[in-house]
Amino acid sequence: MLETGWFTTAEDWVETHVLSAHDFATFGFAMAAILCLVLIFLIGSGIGSLVTRMRNVAGARAFRRSKEAGYRILLARPTGPGAGRGRKWLTAAIQDHLAEFNFGAPFRVVGTGQITGDSDQKMLAQARKRLATADADMLVWATRIGKDADGFVVQGLSRGGGLRADEARAFSIPLPGRFAALEGEMSRVAAYLLAKKLQPALSNPQAFRPEKMKVLAEALDAMLAGADAAVPAVRAELEADFCASGVHVAEAMGDLAALDRVIALRRSHLEAVDATSDSALVLQARMDLGRALLARAEKQFDQKTVQEAISQLSQVVEALRGDPSIQKAQTASDAMFKAQTMIETRKRFSMNFGS
């Protein structure tokens, strides 16, 4: 009885000083409505996520069953601000320019859902699973994180070189975040860098005929001239590929115009070397310059040119001598030579003194 009186007193006080019974009923109804809306939203989100996953899996399996010849490329919907515009730009870059660097090889691009996750490991795991489901050669996705020089990051997995899906190599290509900076040659730059992931042999000009490398060298030269917005790492990669292609073309076809451009670029690179410079890039620049100078001397002999080439290449040799991997290779080579010598000595002994 005492408890009932206490409850009645508390109820009267709340109705008088806080909310009336009618207000409490209204508040309860509002909270119930809000909870229902939240529940509906959560159920809708879950159903939407399930439908999206099912659609992605169905699309990937349909792509796998396709019998069309050529490279298979999955292009995931980008994320971040301006993702829709970024997707249009990236799709156009691949469709318009990839064939130029694949030397006309057929390819097919199919869209797929976003690659998401709260960590890089989870995103890579999701991407690798979808790549295997579709049996695609490459899966590309992108994230726009800002307007900085590297604010539009193109990532992906590539099976280039005959890899299995579980062996696919991850890559990341930093591009300008401002859409105005993506104009001009930047779409060709993106397509070329993706083509290299799809065909790793592009990094080795000697694997292709000089005629094809001449076309590539001209394209790379144009990209270097029109890609001022590219980050230094991308420009360095383009320059290195142009120089390697230019030297190969000059050695095989005697194209001195491309050779002069290589020499000018590499001399400029070495003049800007300081204590913070990447030693690997410096060595590559010296190697390219030395080879280019020798190729020029073969066509038009000049003793000073040969001496400069020897100087550059000597510095490369001296630097590589201290490389642990080079030292290990030399040790292994010496051991193999010793073993072969022992076998040859044993053969001669058997022939001369055997019974």
C-alpha positions as CSV (number, residue, x, y, z in Angstrom):
1,M,0.0,0.0,0.0
2,L,2.9,2.3,0.9
3,E,4.6,1.5,-2.5
4,T,1.3,2.3,-4.4
5,G,1.0,5.7,-2.6
6,W,4.6,6.5,-3.4
7,F,4.2,5.7,-7.1
8,T,1.0,7.8,-7.2
9,T,2.7,10.8,-5.6
10,A,5.7,10.5,-8.0
11,E,3.3,10.3,-10.9
12,D,1.4,13.4,-9.8
13,W,4.6,15.3,-9.3
14,V,5.9,14.4,-12.8
15,E,2.6,15.3,-14.4
16,T,2.6,18.7,-12.6
17,H,6.3,19.7,-13.1
18,V,7.6,17.7,-16.1
19,L,5.1,16.2,-18.6
20,S,1.4,15.5,-18.5
21,A,0.0,12.0,-19.2
22,H,-1.0,13.2,-22.7
23,D,2.5,14.6,-23.3
24,F,4.0,11.4,-22.1
25,A,1.8,9.4,-24.6
26,T,2.8,11.8,-27.4
27,F,6.5,11.4,-26.5
28,G,6.2,7.6,-26.4
29,F,4.5,7.6,-29.7
30,A,7.2,9.8,-31.2
31,M,10.0,7.6,-29.9
32,A,8.2,4.5,-31.2
33,A,7.9,6.1,-34.6
34,I,11.6,7.0,-34.6
35,L,12.6,3.5,-33.6
36,C,10.4,2.1,-36.4
37,L,12.0,4.4,-38.9
38,V,15.5,3.5,-37.7
39,L,14.6,-0.2,-37.9
40,I,13.2,0.3,-41.4
41,F,16.3,2.1,-42.4
42,L,18.6,-0.6,-41.0
43,I,16.6,-3.3,-42.7
44,G,16.6,-1.3,-46.0
45,S,20.3,-0.8,-45.8
46,G,20.9,-4.4,-45.1
47,I,18.7,-5.5,-48.0
48,G,20.4,-2.8,-50.2
49,S,23.9,-4.1,-49.3
50,L,22.8,-7.7,-49.9
51,V,21.3,-6.8,-53.3
52,T,24.5,-4.9,-54.2
53,R,26.7,-7.9,-53.3
54,M,24.5,-10.2,-55.2
55,R,24.5,-7.9,-58.2
56,N,28.3,-7.6,-58.1
57,V,28.7,-11.4,-57.8
58,A,26.3,-12.0,-60.7
59,G,28.0,-9.5,-62.9
60,A,31.4,-11.0,-62.1
61,R,30.2,-14.5,-62.9
62,A,28.6,-13.3,-66.2
63,F,31.9,-11.7,-67.1
64,R,33.7,-15.0,-66.4
65,R,31.3,-16.8,-68.7
66,S,32.0,-14.4,-71.6
67,K,33.8,-16.0,-74.5
68,E,35.1,-12.7,-76.0
69,A,38.8,-12.6,-76.7
70,G,41.1,-10.0,-75.2
71,Y,42.0,-8.6,-71.8
72,R,39.2,-8.5,-69.2
73,I,39.1,-5.4,-67.0
74,L,36.8,-4.7,-64.1
75,L,36.3,-1.1,-63.2
76,A,34.9,-0.5,-59.8
77,R,32.8,2.6,-59.0
78,P,35.2,5.2,-57.4
79,T,34.6,6.6,-53.9
80,G,35.1,10.1,-52.4
81,P,33.8,13.5,-53.4
82,G,33.2,13.9,-57.1
83,A,33.3,10.1,-57.5
84,G,30.8,10.1,-60.4
85,R,32.9,12.6,-62.4
86,G,36.0,10.6,-61.6
87,R,34.4,7.4,-62.9
88,K,33.5,9.1,-66.2
89,W,37.1,10.4,-66.6
90,L,38.8,7.1,-65.7
91,T,36.4,5.1,-68.0
92,A,37.1,7.5,-70.9
93,A,40.8,7.3,-70.3
94,I,40.9,3.5,-70.5
95,Q,38.4,3.2,-73.4
96,D,40.1,6.0,-75.5
97,H,43.8,5.3,-74.9
98,L,44.5,1.8,-73.5
99,A,44.6,0.2,-77.0
100,E,47.4,2.6,-78.0
101,F,49.7,1.1,-75.4
102,N,48.4,-2.5,-75.9
103,F,49.4,-2.1,-79.5
104,G,45.8,-2.8,-80.6
105,A,45.2,-5.9,-78.5
106,P,41.4,-6.2,-77.8
107,F,40.1,-5.6,-74.3
108,R,36.8,-5.3,-72.6
109,V,35.9,-3.0,-69.6
110,V,32.9,-3.9,-67.4
111,G,31.7,-1.8,-64.4
112,T,31.3,-3.3,-60.9
113,G,30.4,-2.0,-57.4
114,Q,32.7,-0.1,-55.1
115,I,35.6,-1.7,-53.3
116,T,35.1,-0.7,-49.7
117,G,36.5,-1.6,-46.3
118,D,37.9,0.0,-43.1
119,S,41.4,-1.1,-43.9
120,D,43.6,-1.6,-47.0
121,Q,43.9,-5.4,-46.1
122,K,40.1,-5.8,-46.2
123,M,39.8,-3.8,-49.4
124,L,42.5,-5.9,-51.1
125,A,40.8,-9.2,-49.9
126,Q,37.5,-8.0,-51.3
127,A,39.1,-7.0,-54.6
128,R,41.0,-10.3,-54.9
129,K,37.9,-12.3,-54.3
130,R,36.0,-10.3,-57.0
131,L,38.9,-10.6,-59.4
132,A,38.9,-14.4,-59.0
133,T,35.1,-14.6,-59.4
134,A,35.2,-12.7,-62.7
135,D,38.4,-14.4,-63.8
136,A,39.4,-10.9,-65.0
137,D,43.0,-9.8,-65.9
138,M,42.8,-6.6,-63.9
139,L,40.5,-4.9,-61.4
140,V,40.7,-1.1,-61.0
141,W,39.2,1.2,-58.4
142,A,39.9,4.8,-57.4
143,T,39.5,7.1,-54.4
144,R,39.3,10.9,-54.6
145,I,40.7,12.2,-51.3
146,G,41.2,15.8,-52.1
147,K,42.4,18.4,-54.5
148,D,46.2,17.9,-53.9
149,A,48.6,16.8,-56.6
150,D,48.1,13.2,-55.5
151,G,44.4,13.6,-54.5
152,F,43.0,11.1,-57.0
153,V,44.4,7.6,-56.3
154,V,43.9,4.9,-58.8
155,Q,44.4,1.4,-57.3
156,G,44.0,-2.1,-58.5
157,L,45.1,-5.7,-58.9
158,S,46.7,-7.0,-62.0
159,R,47.4,-10.6,-63.2
160,G,49.8,-9.3,-65.8
161,G,52.5,-11.8,-66.7
162,G,50.3,-14.8,-66.4
163,L,49.7,-14.6,-62.6
164,R,46.8,-16.4,-60.9
165,A,44.1,-14.3,-59.1
166,D,45.7,-15.1,-55.7
167,E,49.0,-13.9,-57.0
168,A,47.7,-10.7,-58.6
169,R,50.0,-7.7,-57.9
170,A,48.5,-4.7,-56.1
171,F,49.3,-1.2,-57.4
172,S,48.6,2.4,-56.7
173,I,48.9,5.4,-59.1
174,P,48.7,8.9,-57.7
175,L,47.0,11.4,-60.0
176,P,46.0,15.1,-59.5
177,G,42.9,15.6,-57.4
178,R,41.7,18.7,-59.2
179,F,39.7,17.8,-62.3
180,A,41.1,20.7,-64.2
181,A,44.6,19.2,-63.8
182,L,43.4,15.9,-65.3
183,E,42.9,17.5,-68.7
184,G,45.4,17.3,-71.6
185,E,47.8,14.4,-71.5
186,M,46.9,13.1,-68.1
187,S,44.3,10.7,-69.5
188,R,47.0,9.1,-71.7
189,V,49.3,9.0,-68.7
190,A,46.7,7.1,-66.7
191,A,46.0,4.7,-69.5
192,Y,49.8,4.1,-70.1
193,L,50.5,3.3,-66.4
194,L,47.5,0.9,-66.3
195,A,48.8,-0.7,-69.5
196,K,52.1,-1.3,-67.8
197,K,50.4,-3.1,-65.0
198,L,48.5,-5.2,-67.5
199,Q,51.6,-5.9,-69.7
200,P,54.7,-5.8,-67.5
201,A,56.9,-6.4,-70.6
202,L,56.3,-2.7,-71.5
203,S,59.0,-2.0,-68.9
204,N,61.5,-3.8,-71.1
205,P,61.7,-2.2,-74.6
206,Q,64.0,-4.9,-75.9
207,A,61.0,-7.3,-75.7
208,F,59.3,-5.4,-78.6
209,R,60.2,-4.5,-82.2
210,P,61.9,-1.1,-82.6
211,E,59.0,0.1,-84.8
212,K,56.6,-0.3,-81.9
213,M,59.0,1.3,-79.4
214,K,59.4,4.3,-81.7
215,V,55.6,4.9,-81.5
216,L,55.7,4.5,-77.8
217,A,58.7,6.8,-77.4
218,E,56.9,9.5,-79.3
219,A,53.8,9.1,-77.1
220,L,55.9,9.2,-74.0
221,D,57.6,12.4,-75.2
222,A,54.2,14.0,-75.7
223,M,53.1,12.9,-72.3
224,L,56.2,14.4,-70.7
225,A,55.5,17.7,-72.4
226,G,51.8,17.8,-71.5
227,A,51.7,16.3,-68.0
228,D,53.0,19.1,-65.8
229,A,50.5,18.3,-63.1
230,A,51.8,14.8,-62.6
231,V,53.6,14.1,-59.3
232,P,57.4,13.8,-59.4
233,A,57.3,10.0,-59.1
234,V,55.0,9.6,-62.1
235,R,57.1,12.1,-64.2
236,A,60.3,10.1,-63.2
237,E,58.7,6.9,-64.4
238,L,57.6,8.4,-67.7
239,E,61.0,9.9,-68.3
240,A,62.8,6.6,-67.5
241,D,60.5,4.7,-69.9
242,F,61.0,7.3,-72.6
243,C,64.8,7.1,-72.3
244,A,64.8,3.3,-72.3
245,S,62.6,3.2,-75.4
246,G,64.5,6.0,-77.1
247,V,67.9,4.3,-76.6
248,H,66.5,1.0,-77.9
249,V,65.1,2.7,-81.0
250,A,68.4,4.6,-81.6
251,E,70.5,1.4,-81.3
252,A,68.3,-0.5,-83.7
253,M,67.1,2.2,-86.2
254,G,69.6,5.1,-85.8
255,D,67.0,7.6,-84.7
256,L,69.3,10.4,-83.5
257,A,66.4,12.9,-82.8
258,A,65.1,10.7,-80.0
259,L,68.6,10.1,-78.8
260,D,69.4,13.8,-78.5
261,R,66.2,14.2,-76.4
262,V,67.3,11.3,-74.1
263,I,70.7,12.9,-73.6
264,A,69.3,16.3,-72.8
265,L,66.8,14.8,-70.3
266,R,69.3,12.7,-68.5
267,R,71.9,15.5,-68.4
268,S,69.3,17.8,-66.9
269,H,68.4,15.1,-64.4
270,L,72.0,14.6,-63.3
271,E,72.6,18.3,-63.0
272,A,69.8,18.6,-60.5
273,V,71.2,15.7,-58.3
274,D,71.7,16.6,-54.6
275,A,72.0,14.8,-51.3
276,T,68.2,14.0,-51.2
277,S,68.0,12.5,-54.7
278,D,66.9,8.9,-55.1
279,S,70.1,6.9,-55.7
280,A,68.3,4.3,-57.8
281,L,67.0,7.1,-60.1
282,V,70.4,8.6,-60.3
283,L,72.0,5.3,-61.3
284,Q,69.2,4.8,-64.0
285,A,69.9,8.2,-65.3
286,R,73.6,7.5,-65.6
287,M,72.9,4.2,-67.3
288,D,70.6,5.8,-69.8
289,L,73.0,8.6,-70.5
290,G,75.9,6.3,-71.0
291,R,74.0,4.0,-73.4
292,A,72.6,7.0,-75.3
293,L,76.1,8.5,-75.7
294,L,77.5,5.2,-76.9
295,A,74.6,4.8,-79.4
296,R,75.3,8.4,-80.7
297,A,79.1,7.6,-81.0
298,E,78.2,4.5,-83.1
299,K,76.4,6.7,-85.6
300,Q,78.7,9.7,-85.4
301,F,82.0,8.9,-83.7
302,D,83.4,11.4,-81.3
303,Q,86.1,10.6,-78.7
304,K,84.7,13.1,-76.1
305,T,81.3,11.5,-76.4
306,V,82.8,8.0,-75.8
307,Q,84.8,9.2,-72.8
308,E,81.7,10.8,-71.2
309,A,79.8,7.5,-71.8
310,I,82.7,5.6,-70.1
311,S,82.7,8.0,-67.2
312,Q,78.9,7.6,-66.6
313,L,78.9,3.9,-67.0
314,S,82.0,3.5,-64.7
315,Q,80.1,5.3,-61.9
316,V,77.2,2.9,-62.4
317,V,79.5,-0.2,-62.2
318,E,81.2,1.2,-59.0
319,A,77.9,1.8,-57.3
320,L,76.6,-1.6,-58.2
321,R,79.7,-3.4,-56.9
322,G,78.6,-2.6,-53.3
323,D,75.1,-3.8,-53.8
324,P,74.5,-7.0,-51.7
325,S,72.4,-8.7,-54.3
326,I,75.1,-8.1,-57.0
327,Q,77.7,-9.4,-54.6
328,K,75.6,-12.6,-53.9
329,A,75.2,-13.1,-57.6
330,Q,78.9,-12.8,-58.2
331,T,79.6,-15.2,-55.3
332,A,77.2,-17.7,-56.8
333,S,78.7,-17.3,-60.3
334,D,82.2,-17.9,-58.9
335,A,81.0,-21.0,-57.1
336,M,79.3,-22.3,-60.3
337,F,82.5,-21.7,-62.3
338,K,84.5,-23.6,-59.6
339,A,82.1,-26.6,-59.8
340,Q,82.3,-26.6,-63.6
341,T,86.1,-26.5,-63.5
342,M,86.2,-29.4,-61.1
343,I,84.0,-31.5,-63.4
344,E,86.2,-30.6,-66.5
345,T,89.3,-31.4,-64.5
346,R,87.9,-34.8,-63.5
347,K,86.9,-35.6,-67.1
348,R,90.4,-34.8,-68.3
349,F,91.9,-36.9,-65.5
350,S,89.7,-39.9,-66.4
351,M,90.5,-39.6,-70.1
352,N,94.3,-39.4,-69.5
353,F,94.8,-41.8,-66.5
354,G,91.6,-43.9,-66.4
355,S,91.7,-47.6,-67.0
